[in-house]
Amino acid sequence: MKPEATIRAADRRALFLLLAASTGCAMSLIDTNVVAVAVPAIARDLGAGAGDAQWIISAFFLTFSASLLPVGAIADRQGRRRTFLSGLAALAVASLVCGLAPTMLWLQFGRGIQGVATAFVLAPALAVIGHRFHGEAERNRAWAIWGGVMGVTMVSAPVVGGLVVEAFGWRWGFFLNIPICIVLAGAVIAYADESRDNSRGRIDPPGILLFATSMFGLTWGLISVQAQGLGSAGTLAGFAVGVVAMCGFIVVERIQDHAMLDLGLFRNARFIGAVWAMFAYAATAQVMASLLPIFLQNGGGLSAATTGFAMLPFALAMLIFPYVGARLGPHLSSPAILALGLATVAVGNTAAGWGAWSGVWPLLLSGMFVIGSGAGLLNGETQKAIMMTIPRDQAGVASGVSTTARFSGILIGFAALNAVFAFGIRIRFASDACTSVTCPDQGELAEAFIAGDPYAALADRSESVISSVQQYYAMAFSTSFLAAALVAASSAALVWWLLRRPPPERR
């Protein structure tokens, strides 16, 4: 083979590997968006109780966020190619379990396994790209292609998910992962070389277990608020477990030599500000990729397919506005861009909440676009701000903290905003719901709303009654939008103040 032909063949192999690794990273977006569109159909089919539907989303993000840090170390030590393939195999099996699930409990179990498997795909996929592409120009091109794949997935996943669920049923939203995993596994076997980094420290089992337990306890408490109320034993126990486990995590990380997290980073107020910006962005903006499809179907009466297209204003704004943020970079400081992004998210959530309350759909869709715009500004800037606030030799740890903050924010934000919705729906039904909606039992109807199937308890399913149900659902959900707006606005002020603090003196 001639040298030119050899170079072209090597370039093709590199491109195929890059596309495979980028698609592996995009699997988290595919899963999140497709499943979010399918949640109302799942709740109806499997008879979800209060809190059950939330665990379909929360079980995934709980195990995913808890697994990301340790999986990165496992991939470096055991081999990135091997870990990538193991993750694809596990994701295919977990997707099959979810698709065949006969009960809600089985589905929630499968979703938890899916979260772990997706971490085993995402972490080594990123490492494979970093290992294969070295030169600055080559690496820039690789990450540009990676960003393009992620952007296309972000826009197309809700539409594809809606069409699949509408045409074939919600189970095919999970079965869709299986052929993708098989194709990706073939590409990894064909084009990826094995790589390791044995210099990475040992895995931190106590830290992993305590962090996961803390996230589980807090999530359990927030979801129990919806089903049982704030003063219930389940709610209080969940919060207690979450707080105690988090305190234990901090103690364990302080006393051991090979901790998963260097707590010394948090002596830097600017680092705290950047991490909080990531958490707030995820909890008030990125979380809407999971919440909005549920709202559009239950509160707007849209079909799954129409919901996918209705998500386009949000998704397109998230795709476009990172480039706007890059253009603003030479003119605005990082604190200013972060504060502007969070303030934009606050404005968008306020507009969407107003649109949901009043039933003005142009205002609601405009609010969704503004939320996506703020999220786009924050998406790249939050990661950059975290990396800029710490020494270069701690970049790996900071990257792990950033990713964990992002997905922990989605997890806590999803559970918390659903808890606010549950509070809002109970307030609405305690006042005057049954004067407008024919229902066998007021409490039963409220629980059906919270479970994600607001039509389950209706005695009268006439068009006027269904319209009233949708109106009540939308008005209650507006409280979630307004809560997200309040958090985003206060976070904008906090992040601006923290990131403008002087950097700590280097010891």
Contacts in CASP RR format, 6 or more apart in sequence:
PFRMAT RR
TARGET T0000
AUTHOR 0000-0000-0000
METHOD contacts of the structure
MODEL  1
MKPEATIRAADRRALFLLLAASTGCAMSLIDTNVVAVAVPAIARDLGAGA
GDAQWIISAFFLTFSASLLPVGAIADRQGRRRTFLSGLAALAVASLVCGL
APTMLWLQFGRGIQGVATAFVLAPALAVIGHRFHGEAERNRAWAIWGGVM
GVTMVSAPVVGGLVVEAFGWRWGFFLNIPICIVLAGAVIAYADESRDNSR
GRIDPPGILLFATSMFGLTWGLISVQAQGLGSAGTLAGFAVGVVAMCGFI
VVERIQDHAMLDLGLFRNARFIGAVWAMFAYAATAQVMASLLPIFLQNGG
GLSAATTGFAMLPFALAMLIFPYVGARLGPHLSSPAILALGLATVAVGNT
AAGWGAWSGVWPLLLSGMFVIGSGAGLLNGETQKAIMMTIPRDQAGVASG
VSTTARFSGILIGFAALNAVFAFGIRIRFASDACTSVTCPDQGELAEAFI
AGDPYAALADRSESVISSVQQYYAMAFSTSFLAAALVAASSAALVWWLLR
RPPPERR
1 9 0 8 1.000
13 191 0 8 1.000
14 132 0 8 1.000
14 133 0 8 1.000
14 191 0 8 1.000
16 187 0 8 1.000
16 190 0 8 1.000
16 191 0 8 1.000
17 128 0 8 1.000
17 132 0 8 1.000
17 187 0 8 1.000
17 188 0 8 1.000
17 191 0 8 1.000
17 192 0 8 1.000
18 129 0 8 1.000
18 132 0 8 1.000
18 133 0 8 1.000
18 142 0 8 1.000
18 145 0 8 1.000
18 146 0 8 1.000
19 145 0 8 1.000
19 149 0 8 1.000
19 187 0 8 1.000
20 184 0 8 1.000
20 187 0 8 1.000
20 188 0 8 1.000
20 191 0 8 1.000
20 192 0 8 1.000
21 84 0 8 1.000
21 125 0 8 1.000
21 126 0 8 1.000
21 128 0 8 1.000
21 129 0 8 1.000
21 146 0 8 1.000
21 188 0 8 1.000
21 192 0 8 1.000
22 125 0 8 1.000
22 129 0 8 1.000
22 145 0 8 1.000
22 146 0 8 1.000
22 147 0 8 1.000
22 148 0 8 1.000
22 149 0 8 1.000
22 150 0 8 1.000
23 149 0 8 1.000
23 153 0 8 1.000
23 180 0 8 1.000
23 184 0 8 1.000
24 88 0 8 1.000
24 121 0 8 1.000
24 122 0 8 1.000
24 125 0 8 1.000
24 184 0 8 1.000
25 121 0 8 1.000
25 122 0 8 1.000
25 125 0 8 1.000
25 126 0 8 1.000
25 146 0 8 1.000
25 149 0 8 1.000
25 150 0 8 1.000
26 149 0 8 1.000
26 150 0 8 1.000
26 153 0 8 1.000
27 91 0 8 1.000
27 118 0 8 1.000
27 121 0 8 1.000
27 122 0 8 1.000
27 177 0 8 1.000
27 180 0 8 1.000
27 181 0 8 1.000
28 64 0 8 1.000
28 118 0 8 1.000
28 121 0 8 1.000
28 122 0 8 1.000
29 150 0 8 1.000
29 153 0 8 1.000
29 154 0 8 1.000
29 157 0 8 1.000
30 153 0 8 1.000
30 157 0 8 1.000
30 176 0 8 1.000
30 177 0 8 1.000
30 180 0 8 1.000
31 60 0 8 1.000
31 114 0 8 1.000
31 118 0 8 1.000
31 177 0 8 1.000
32 57 0 8 1.000
32 60 0 8 1.000
32 157 0 8 1.000
32 289 0 8 1.000
32 290 0 8 1.000
33 154 0 8 1.000
33 157 0 8 1.000
33 158 0 8 1.000
33 161 0 8 1.000
33 289 0 8 1.000
33 293 0 8 1.000
33 311 0 8 1.000
34 157 0 8 1.000
34 158 0 8 1.000
34 160 0 8 1.000
34 161 0 8 1.000
34 162 0 8 1.000
34 164 0 8 1.000
34 165 0 8 1.000
34 173 0 8 1.000
34 176 0 8 1.000
35 56 0 8 1.000
35 57 0 8 1.000
35 60 0 8 1.000
35 111 0 8 1.000
35 173 0 8 1.000
35 174 0 8 1.000
36 57 0 8 1.000
36 158 0 8 1.000
36 289 0 8 1.000
36 290 0 8 1.000
36 291 0 8 1.000
36 292 0 8 1.000
36 293 0 8 1.000
36 294 0 8 1.000
37 158 0 8 1.000
37 161 0 8 1.000
37 162 0 8 1.000
37 165 0 8 1.000
37 293 0 8 1.000
37 297 0 8 1.000
37 304 0 8 1.000
37 307 0 8 1.000
37 308 0 8 1.000
38 161 0 8 1.000
38 162 0 8 1.000
38 165 0 8 1.000
38 169 0 8 1.000
38 170 0 8 1.000
38 173 0 8 1.000
38 304 0 8 1.000
39 53 0 8 1.000
39 56 0 8 1.000
39 57 0 8 1.000
39 293 0 8 1.000
39 294 0 8 1.000
39 452 0 8 1.000
40 294 0 8 1.000
40 297 0 8 1.000
40 298 0 8 1.000
40 304 0 8 1.000
40 452 0 8 1.000
40 453 0 8 1.000
41 165 0 8 1.000
41 169 0 8 1.000
41 170 0 8 1.000
41 304 0 8 1.000
42 48 0 8 1.000
42 53 0 8 1.000
42 56 0 8 1.000
42 107 0 8 1.000
42 170 0 8 1.000
43 49 0 8 1.000
43 52 0 8 1.000
43 53 0 8 1.000
43 451 0 8 1.000
43 452 0 8 1.000
43 453 0 8 1.000
44 453 0 8 1.000
44 455 0 8 1.000
44 456 0 8 1.000
45 170 0 8 1.000
46 52 0 8 1.000
46 101 0 8 1.000
46 103 0 8 1.000
46 104 0 8 1.000
46 107 0 8 1.000
47 104 0 8 1.000
47 451 0 8 1.000
47 453 0 8 1.000
47 456 0 8 1.000
48 104 0 8 1.000
48 451 0 8 1.000
48 452 0 8 1.000
48 453 0 8 1.000
49 104 0 8 1.000
49 227 0 8 1.000
49 447 0 8 1.000
49 451 0 8 1.000
50 226 0 8 1.000
50 227 0 8 1.000
50 422 0 8 1.000
50 447 0 8 1.000
50 450 0 8 1.000
50 451 0 8 1.000
51 223 0 8 1.000
51 226 0 8 1.000
51 227 0 8 1.000
51 418 0 8 1.000
51 450 0 8 1.000
51 451 0 8 1.000
52 104 0 8 1.000
52 108 0 8 1.000
52 451 0 8 1.000
53 294 0 8 1.000
53 451 0 8 1.000
53 452 0 8 1.000
54 223 0 8 1.000
54 226 0 8 1.000
54 414 0 8 1.000
54 415 0 8 1.000
54 418 0 8 1.000
55 104 0 8 1.000
55 108 0 8 1.000
55 111 0 8 1.000
55 223 0 8 1.000
56 107 0 8 1.000
56 108 0 8 1.000
56 111 0 8 1.000
57 111 0 8 1.000
57 290 0 8 1.000
57 414 0 8 1.000
58 219 0 8 1.000
58 223 0 8 1.000
58 411 0 8 1.000
58 414 0 8 1.000
58 415 0 8 1.000
59 108 0 8 1.000
59 109 0 8 1.000
59 110 0 8 1.000
59 111 0 8 1.000
59 112 0 8 1.000
59 115 0 8 1.000
60 111 0 8 1.000
60 112 0 8 1.000
60 114 0 8 1.000
60 115 0 8 1.000
60 118 0 8 1.000
61 115 0 8 1.000
61 407 0 8 1.000
61 410 0 8 1.000
61 411 0 8 1.000
61 414 0 8 1.000
62 112 0 8 1.000
62 212 0 8 1.000
62 215 0 8 1.000
62 216 0 8 1.000
62 219 0 8 1.000
62 411 0 8 1.000
63 112 0 8 1.000
63 113 0 8 1.000
63 114 0 8 1.000
63 115 0 8 1.000
63 116 0 8 1.000
63 119 0 8 1.000
63 212 0 8 1.000
64 115 0 8 1.000
64 116 0 8 1.000
64 118 0 8 1.000
64 119 0 8 1.000
64 407 0 8 1.000
65 215 0 8 1.000
65 404 0 8 1.000
65 407 0 8 1.000
65 408 0 8 1.000
65 409 0 8 1.000
65 410 0 8 1.000
65 411 0 8 1.000
66 208 0 8 1.000
66 211 0 8 1.000
66 212 0 8 1.000
66 215 0 8 1.000
67 115 0 8 1.000
67 116 0 8 1.000
67 119 0 8 1.000
67 120 0 8 1.000
68 119 0 8 1.000
68 122 0 8 1.000
68 123 0 8 1.000
68 400 0 8 1.000
68 403 0 8 1.000
68 404 0 8 1.000
68 407 0 8 1.000
69 208 0 8 1.000
69 211 0 8 1.000
69 260 0 8 1.000
69 261 0 8 1.000
69 400 0 8 1.000
69 403 0 8 1.000
69 404 0 8 1.000
70 203 0 8 1.000
70 204 0 8 1.000
70 208 0 8 1.000
70 260 0 8 1.000
71 83 0 8 1.000
71 119 0 8 1.000
71 120 0 8 1.000
71 122 0 8 1.000
71 123 0 8 1.000
71 124 0 8 1.000
72 123 0 8 1.000
72 124 0 8 1.000
72 127 0 8 1.000
73 200 0 8 1.000
73 201 0 8 1.000
73 202 0 8 1.000
73 203 0 8 1.000
74 83 0 8 1.000
74 203 0 8 1.000
75 83 0 8 1.000
75 84 0 8 1.000
75 120 0 8 1.000
75 123 0 8 1.000
75 124 0 8 1.000
75 127 0 8 1.000
76 127 0 8 1.000
76 196 0 8 1.000
76 197 0 8 1.000
76 198 0 8 1.000
76 200 0 8 1.000
77 196 0 8 1.000
77 197 0 8 1.000
77 198 0 8 1.000
77 200 0 8 1.000
77 201 0 8 1.000
77 203 0 8 1.000
78 196 0 8 1.000
79 124 0 8 1.000
79 194 0 8 1.000
79 195 0 8 1.000
79 196 0 8 1.000
80 124 0 8 1.000
80 127 0 8 1.000
80 128 0 8 1.000
80 131 0 8 1.000
80 192 0 8 1.000
80 194 0 8 1.000
80 195 0 8 1.000
80 196 0 8 1.000
81 124 0 8 1.000
81 128 0 8 1.000
81 188 0 8 1.000
81 192 0 8 1.000
81 193 0 8 1.000
81 194 0 8 1.000
81 195 0 8 1.000
82 194 0 8 1.000
83 120 0 8 1.000
83 123 0 8 1.000
83 124 0 8 1.000
84 120 0 8 1.000
84 121 0 8 1.000
84 124 0 8 1.000
84 125 0 8 1.000
84 128 0 8 1.000
84 188 0 8 1.000
84 192 0 8 1.000
85 185 0 8 1.000
85 188 0 8 1.000
85 189 0 8 1.000
86 120 0 8 1.000
87 117 0 8 1.000
87 118 0 8 1.000
87 120 0 8 1.000
87 121 0 8 1.000
87 124 0 8 1.000
88 121 0 8 1.000
88 181 0 8 1.000
88 184 0 8 1.000
88 185 0 8 1.000
88 188 0 8 1.000
89 181 0 8 1.000
89 185 0 8 1.000
90 113 0 8 1.000
90 116 0 8 1.000
90 117 0 8 1.000
90 120 0 8 1.000
91 114 0 8 1.000
91 117 0 8 1.000
91 118 0 8 1.000
91 120 0 8 1.000
91 121 0 8 1.000
91 177 0 8 1.000
91 181 0 8 1.000
92 177 0 8 1.000
92 178 0 8 1.000
92 181 0 8 1.000
92 182 0 8 1.000
93 113 0 8 1.000
93 117 0 8 1.000
94 110 0 8 1.000
94 111 0 8 1.000
94 112 0 8 1.000
94 113 0 8 1.000
94 114 0 8 1.000
94 115 0 8 1.000
94 117 0 8 1.000
95 114 0 8 1.000
95 174 0 8 1.000
95 175 0 8 1.000
95 176 0 8 1.000
95 177 0 8 1.000
95 178 0 8 1.000
95 181 0 8 1.000
96 174 0 8 1.000
96 175 0 8 1.000
96 178 0 8 1.000
97 106 0 8 1.000
97 109 0 8 1.000
97 110 0 8 1.000
97 113 0 8 1.000
98 107 0 8 1.000
98 110 0 8 1.000
98 111 0 8 1.000
98 114 0 8 1.000
98 174 0 8 1.000
99 107 0 8 1.000
99 171 0 8 1.000
99 173 0 8 1.000
99 174 0 8 1.000
99 175 0 8 1.000
100 171 0 8 1.000
101 107 0 8 1.000
101 110 0 8 1.000
127 195 0 8 1.000
128 192 0 8 1.000
128 195 0 8 1.000
129 142 0 8 1.000
129 143 0 8 1.000
129 146 0 8 1.000
130 139 0 8 1.000
130 142 0 8 1.000
131 195 0 8 1.000
132 142 0 8 1.000
132 192 0 8 1.000
132 193 0 8 1.000
133 139 0 8 1.000
133 141 0 8 1.000
133 142 0 8 1.000
151 318 0 8 1.000
151 319 0 8 1.000
154 315 0 8 1.000
154 318 0 8 1.000
154 319 0 8 1.000
155 312 0 8 1.000
155 315 0 8 1.000
155 316 0 8 1.000
155 319 0 8 1.000
158 289 0 8 1.000
158 293 0 8 1.000
158 307 0 8 1.000
158 308 0 8 1.000
158 309 0 8 1.000
158 311 0 8 1.000
158 312 0 8 1.000
158 315 0 8 1.000
159 308 0 8 1.000
159 309 0 8 1.000
159 311 0 8 1.000
159 312 0 8 1.000
161 173 0 8 1.000
161 176 0 8 1.000
161 304 0 8 1.000
161 308 0 8 1.000
162 304 0 8 1.000
162 305 0 8 1.000
162 307 0 8 1.000
162 308 0 8 1.000
163 304 0 8 1.000
163 305 0 8 1.000
163 308 0 8 1.000
164 172 0 8 1.000
164 173 0 8 1.000
164 176 0 8 1.000
165 172 0 8 1.000
165 173 0 8 1.000
165 304 0 8 1.000
165 305 0 8 1.000
166 303 0 8 1.000
166 304 0 8 1.000
166 305 0 8 1.000
167 305 0 8 1.000
201 258 0 8 1.000
202 258 0 8 1.000
204 253 0 8 1.000
204 256 0 8 1.000
204 258 0 8 1.000
204 259 0 8 1.000
204 260 0 8 1.000
206 252 0 8 1.000
206 256 0 8 1.000
207 249 0 8 1.000
207 252 0 8 1.000
207 253 0 8 1.000
207 259 0 8 1.000
207 260 0 8 1.000
207 261 0 8 1.000
208 260 0 8 1.000
210 245 0 8 1.000
210 246 0 8 1.000
210 248 0 8 1.000
210 249 0 8 1.000
210 252 0 8 1.000
211 245 0 8 1.000
211 246 0 8 1.000
211 249 0 8 1.000
211 260 0 8 1.000
213 241 0 8 1.000
213 242 0 8 1.000
213 245 0 8 1.000
214 241 0 8 1.000
214 242 0 8 1.000
214 243 0 8 1.000
214 245 0 8 1.000
214 246 0 8 1.000
214 249 0 8 1.000
215 242 0 8 1.000
215 408 0 8 1.000
215 411 0 8 1.000
215 412 0 8 1.000
216 241 0 8 1.000
216 242 0 8 1.000
217 238 0 8 1.000
217 239 0 8 1.000
217 241 0 8 1.000
217 242 0 8 1.000
217 245 0 8 1.000
218 238 0 8 1.000
218 239 0 8 1.000
218 242 0 8 1.000
218 243 0 8 1.000
218 412 0 8 1.000
218 415 0 8 1.000
219 411 0 8 1.000
219 412 0 8 1.000
219 415 0 8 1.000
220 234 0 8 1.000
220 237 0 8 1.000
220 238 0 8 1.000
220 241 0 8 1.000
221 234 0 8 1.000
221 235 0 8 1.000
221 237 0 8 1.000
221 238 0 8 1.000
221 239 0 8 1.000
221 415 0 8 1.000
222 412 0 8 1.000
222 415 0 8 1.000
222 416 0 8 1.000
222 418 0 8 1.000
222 419 0 8 1.000
223 415 0 8 1.000
223 418 0 8 1.000
223 419 0 8 1.000
224 232 0 8 1.000
224 234 0 8 1.000
224 235 0 8 1.000
224 238 0 8 1.000
225 232 0 8 1.000
225 235 0 8 1.000
225 419 0 8 1.000
225 422 0 8 1.000
225 423 0 8 1.000
226 418 0 8 1.000
226 419 0 8 1.000
226 421 0 8 1.000
226 422 0 8 1.000
226 450 0 8 1.000
227 422 0 8 1.000
227 450 0 8 1.000
228 234 0 8 1.000
228 235 0 8 1.000
229 235 0 8 1.000
250 263 0 8 1.000
252 259 0 8 1.000
253 259 0 8 1.000
253 260 0 8 1.000
253 261 0 8 1.000
253 262 0 8 1.000
253 263 0 8 1.000
254 263 0 8 1.000
261 397 0 8 1.000
261 401 0 8 1.000
262 394 0 8 1.000
262 397 0 8 1.000
265 271 0 8 1.000
265 390 0 8 1.000
265 394 0 8 1.000
265 397 0 8 1.000
265 398 0 8 1.000
265 401 0 8 1.000
266 272 0 8 1.000
267 504 0 8 1.000
268 389 0 8 1.000
268 390 0 8 1.000
268 503 0 8 1.000
268 504 0 8 1.000
269 498 0 8 1.000
269 501 0 8 1.000
269 504 0 8 1.000
270 389 0 8 1.000
270 498 0 8 1.000
270 499 0 8 1.000
270 501 0 8 1.000
270 503 0 8 1.000
271 386 0 8 1.000
271 389 0 8 1.000
271 390 0 8 1.000
271 398 0 8 1.000
272 498 0 8 1.000
273 385 0 8 1.000
273 389 0 8 1.000
273 494 0 8 1.000
273 495 0 8 1.000
273 498 0 8 1.000
273 499 0 8 1.000
274 338 0 8 1.000
274 382 0 8 1.000
274 385 0 8 1.000
274 386 0 8 1.000
274 388 0 8 1.000
274 389 0 8 1.000
274 495 0 8 1.000
274 499 0 8 1.000
275 386 0 8 1.000
275 401 0 8 1.000
275 402 0 8 1.000
275 405 0 8 1.000
276 491 0 8 1.000
276 494 0 8 1.000
276 495 0 8 1.000
276 498 0 8 1.000
277 338 0 8 1.000
277 342 0 8 1.000
277 378 0 8 1.000
277 382 0 8 1.000
277 385 0 8 1.000
277 491 0 8 1.000
277 495 0 8 1.000
277 499 0 8 1.000
278 382 0 8 1.000
278 383 0 8 1.000
278 386 0 8 1.000
278 402 0 8 1.000
278 405 0 8 1.000
278 406 0 8 1.000
279 405 0 8 1.000
279 406 0 8 1.000
279 408 0 8 1.000
279 409 0 8 1.000
280 342 0 8 1.000
280 487 0 8 1.000
280 488 0 8 1.000
280 491 0 8 1.000
280 495 0 8 1.000
281 341 0 8 1.000
281 342 0 8 1.000
281 345 0 8 1.000
281 375 0 8 1.000
281 378 0 8 1.000
281 379 0 8 1.000
281 382 0 8 1.000
281 406 0 8 1.000
282 405 0 8 1.000
282 406 0 8 1.000
282 407 0 8 1.000
282 408 0 8 1.000
282 409 0 8 1.000
282 410 0 8 1.000
282 413 0 8 1.000
283 409 0 8 1.000
283 410 0 8 1.000
283 412 0 8 1.000
283 413 0 8 1.000
283 416 0 8 1.000
283 484 0 8 1.000
283 487 0 8 1.000
284 342 0 8 1.000
284 345 0 8 1.000
284 346 0 8 1.000
284 349 0 8 1.000
284 413 0 8 1.000
284 484 0 8 1.000
284 485 0 8 1.000
284 487 0 8 1.000
284 488 0 8 1.000
284 491 0 8 1.000
285 345 0 8 1.000
285 371 0 8 1.000
285 372 0 8 1.000
285 374 0 8 1.000
285 375 0 8 1.000
285 378 0 8 1.000
285 484 0 8 1.000
285 488 0 8 1.000
286 375 0 8 1.000
286 379 0 8 1.000
286 406 0 8 1.000
286 410 0 8 1.000
287 409 0 8 1.000
287 410 0 8 1.000
287 413 0 8 1.000
287 414 0 8 1.000
287 417 0 8 1.000
287 484 0 8 1.000
288 314 0 8 1.000
288 368 0 8 1.000
288 371 0 8 1.000
288 372 0 8 1.000
288 375 0 8 1.000
288 484 0 8 1.000
289 311 0 8 1.000
289 314 0 8 1.000
289 315 0 8 1.000
290 410 0 8 1.000
290 414 0 8 1.000
291 414 0 8 1.000
291 417 0 8 1.000
291 418 0 8 1.000
291 480 0 8 1.000
292 311 0 8 1.000
292 314 0 8 1.000
292 368 0 8 1.000
293 307 0 8 1.000
293 308 0 8 1.000
293 311 0 8 1.000
294 452 0 8 1.000
295 356 0 8 1.000
295 473 0 8 1.000
295 474 0 8 1.000
295 477 0 8 1.000
296 302 0 8 1.000
296 306 0 8 1.000
296 307 0 8 1.000
296 310 0 8 1.000
296 311 0 8 1.000
297 303 0 8 1.000
297 304 0 8 1.000
297 307 0 8 1.000
298 449 0 8 1.000
298 452 0 8 1.000
298 454 0 8 1.000
298 470 0 8 1.000
298 473 0 8 1.000
299 356 0 8 1.000
299 454 0 8 1.000
299 470 0 8 1.000
299 473 0 8 1.000
299 474 0 8 1.000
299 477 0 8 1.000
300 470 0 8 1.000
300 473 0 8 1.000
300 474 0 8 1.000
301 470 0 8 1.000
302 310 0 8 1.000
310 365 0 8 1.000
311 368 0 8 1.000
313 365 0 8 1.000
313 366 0 8 1.000
313 367 0 8 1.000
313 368 0 8 1.000
313 369 0 8 1.000
313 372 0 8 1.000
314 368 0 8 1.000
314 369 0 8 1.000
314 371 0 8 1.000
314 372 0 8 1.000
315 372 0 8 1.000
316 369 0 8 1.000
317 368 0 8 1.000
317 369 0 8 1.000
317 370 0 8 1.000
317 371 0 8 1.000
317 372 0 8 1.000
317 373 0 8 1.000
317 374 0 8 1.000
317 375 0 8 1.000
317 376 0 8 1.000
318 372 0 8 1.000
318 375 0 8 1.000
318 376 0 8 1.000
318 379 0 8 1.000
319 376 0 8 1.000
320 373 0 8 1.000
320 376 0 8 1.000
321 372 0 8 1.000
321 373 0 8 1.000
321 374 0 8 1.000
321 375 0 8 1.000
321 376 0 8 1.000
321 377 0 8 1.000
321 379 0 8 1.000
322 376 0 8 1.000
322 377 0 8 1.000
322 379 0 8 1.000
322 380 0 8 1.000
324 373 0 8 1.000
324 376 0 8 1.000
324 377 0 8 1.000
325 337 0 8 1.000
325 376 0 8 1.000
325 377 0 8 1.000
325 381 0 8 1.000
328 337 0 8 1.000
328 340 0 8 1.000
328 377 0 8 1.000
329 337 0 8 1.000
332 340 0 8 1.000
334 381 0 8 1.000
334 384 0 8 1.000
334 385 0 8 1.000
334 388 0 8 1.000
334 499 0 8 1.000
335 385 0 8 1.000
335 495 0 8 1.000
335 496 0 8 1.000
335 499 0 8 1.000
335 500 0 8 1.000
336 496 0 8 1.000
337 377 0 8 1.000
337 381 0 8 1.000
338 378 0 8 1.000
338 381 0 8 1.000
338 382 0 8 1.000
338 385 0 8 1.000
338 492 0 8 1.000
338 495 0 8 1.000
338 496 0 8 1.000
338 499 0 8 1.000
339 492 0 8 1.000
339 493 0 8 1.000
339 495 0 8 1.000
339 496 0 8 1.000
340 377 0 8 1.000
340 492 0 8 1.000
341 374 0 8 1.000
341 376 0 8 1.000
341 377 0 8 1.000
341 378 0 8 1.000
341 381 0 8 1.000
341 492 0 8 1.000
342 374 0 8 1.000
342 378 0 8 1.000
342 488 0 8 1.000
342 489 0 8 1.000
342 491 0 8 1.000
342 492 0 8 1.000
342 495 0 8 1.000
343 488 0 8 1.000
343 489 0 8 1.000
343 492 0 8 1.000
344 370 0 8 1.000
344 371 0 8 1.000
344 373 0 8 1.000
344 374 0 8 1.000
344 377 0 8 1.000
345 370 0 8 1.000
345 371 0 8 1.000
345 372 0 8 1.000
345 374 0 8 1.000
345 375 0 8 1.000
345 378 0 8 1.000
345 484 0 8 1.000
345 485 0 8 1.000
345 488 0 8 1.000
346 485 0 8 1.000
346 486 0 8 1.000
346 488 0 8 1.000
346 489 0 8 1.000
346 492 0 8 1.000
347 370 0 8 1.000
347 485 0 8 1.000
348 367 0 8 1.000
348 368 0 8 1.000
348 370 0 8 1.000
348 371 0 8 1.000
348 485 0 8 1.000
349 367 0 8 1.000
349 371 0 8 1.000
349 481 0 8 1.000
349 482 0 8 1.000
349 484 0 8 1.000
349 485 0 8 1.000
349 488 0 8 1.000
350 481 0 8 1.000
350 482 0 8 1.000
350 485 0 8 1.000
351 363 0 8 1.000
351 364 0 8 1.000
351 366 0 8 1.000
351 367 0 8 1.000
351 370 0 8 1.000
352 363 0 8 1.000
352 364 0 8 1.000
352 367 0 8 1.000
352 368 0 8 1.000
352 370 0 8 1.000
352 371 0 8 1.000
352 481 0 8 1.000
353 364 0 8 1.000
353 477 0 8 1.000
353 478 0 8 1.000
353 481 0 8 1.000
353 482 0 8 1.000
353 485 0 8 1.000
354 360 0 8 1.000
354 363 0 8 1.000
354 478 0 8 1.000
355 361 0 8 1.000
355 363 0 8 1.000
355 364 0 8 1.000
355 367 0 8 1.000
355 478 0 8 1.000
356 364 0 8 1.000
356 474 0 8 1.000
356 475 0 8 1.000
356 477 0 8 1.000
356 478 0 8 1.000
356 481 0 8 1.000
357 474 0 8 1.000
357 475 0 8 1.000
357 478 0 8 1.000
359 471 0 8 1.000
359 474 0 8 1.000
382 402 0 8 1.000
382 406 0 8 1.000
383 399 0 8 1.000
383 402 0 8 1.000
385 499 0 8 1.000
386 398 0 8 1.000
386 399 0 8 1.000
386 401 0 8 1.000
386 402 0 8 1.000
387 395 0 8 1.000
387 398 0 8 1.000
387 399 0 8 1.000
387 402 0 8 1.000
389 398 0 8 1.000
389 499 0 8 1.000
389 503 0 8 1.000
390 398 0 8 1.000
391 506 0 8 1.000
416 483 0 8 1.000
417 480 0 8 1.000
417 483 0 8 1.000
417 484 0 8 1.000
418 480 0 8 1.000
420 479 0 8 1.000
420 480 0 8 1.000
420 483 0 8 1.000
421 450 0 8 1.000
421 476 0 8 1.000
421 477 0 8 1.000
421 479 0 8 1.000
421 480 0 8 1.000
422 450 0 8 1.000
423 479 0 8 1.000
424 476 0 8 1.000
424 479 0 8 1.000
425 446 0 8 1.000
425 449 0 8 1.000
425 450 0 8 1.000
425 472 0 8 1.000
425 473 0 8 1.000
425 476 0 8 1.000
426 446 0 8 1.000
427 476 0 8 1.000
428 472 0 8 1.000
428 475 0 8 1.000
428 476 0 8 1.000
429 442 0 8 1.000
429 443 0 8 1.000
429 445 0 8 1.000
429 446 0 8 1.000
429 449 0 8 1.000
429 472 0 8 1.000
433 439 0 8 1.000
433 442 0 8 1.000
433 445 0 8 1.000
433 446 0 8 1.000
433 472 0 8 1.000
434 442 0 8 1.000
434 445 0 8 1.000
436 468 0 8 1.000
436 472 0 8 1.000
437 445 0 8 1.000
437 458 0 8 1.000
437 465 0 8 1.000
437 468 0 8 1.000
437 469 0 8 1.000
437 472 0 8 1.000
438 458 0 8 1.000
438 459 0 8 1.000
438 460 0 8 1.000
438 465 0 8 1.000
439 445 0 8 1.000
439 457 0 8 1.000
439 458 0 8 1.000
439 459 0 8 1.000
440 457 0 8 1.000
440 459 0 8 1.000
441 457 0 8 1.000
444 457 0 8 1.000
445 454 0 8 1.000
445 457 0 8 1.000
445 458 0 8 1.000
447 457 0 8 1.000
448 454 0 8 1.000
448 455 0 8 1.000
448 456 0 8 1.000
448 457 0 8 1.000
449 472 0 8 1.000
449 473 0 8 1.000
449 476 0 8 1.000
454 469 0 8 1.000
454 470 0 8 1.000
454 472 0 8 1.000
454 473 0 8 1.000
455 461 0 8 1.000
455 466 0 8 1.000
455 469 0 8 1.000
458 465 0 8 1.000
458 466 0 8 1.000
458 469 0 8 1.000
END
